[in-house]
Amino acid sequence: MFIEDGSVYRYGIPFELPLVRTVGWLDRDHVFTQGIAGAKFVDKLWRIIETRTDSFDLHANVVRGIHACNFCGEEIVRKRSDGKRTILGYSELWVPTTESWFAAPTLIVHYVEKYSYLPSSSFVAAVMDVDLESTINAQSVFEAMCASARPIELP
Ligand SMILES: [Zn+2]
């Protein structure tokens, strides 16, 4: 599903989350910014995706089933050095900034690596600033935001 970068988040919910902006919801029918994001950024993105512990987890909205890449149609699986596999496309990645959040499909790292997608510099900075040792749970943040959100008023 395509969502314009920088949109206010309202994916699958009947209200907006004003503190959350979308990034990386690409598809083949829409042009996107391309460029070189840098190996350190790509590596950090993978590490955030692959770090899921009781204290640190930036995955939100895990679904059953795997969403294949919108460009190559493949299910993206990466074999890790520890022998485990990382599968993309079944959850969102929520990345905090000092006062807000970015919400991306986990496939964003594949889009950056394979299709030279270049997300905004503010997203790149937010990813680089993530502390993998911090205590943070994106799903809890999402649920707390939804609990206090006001429904959109219909005309
Ligand atoms: Zn692909």
Residues whose N, C-alpha, C, O or C-beta is under 5 A from the ligand:
A	BS01	ZN	C69 F71 C72 G73
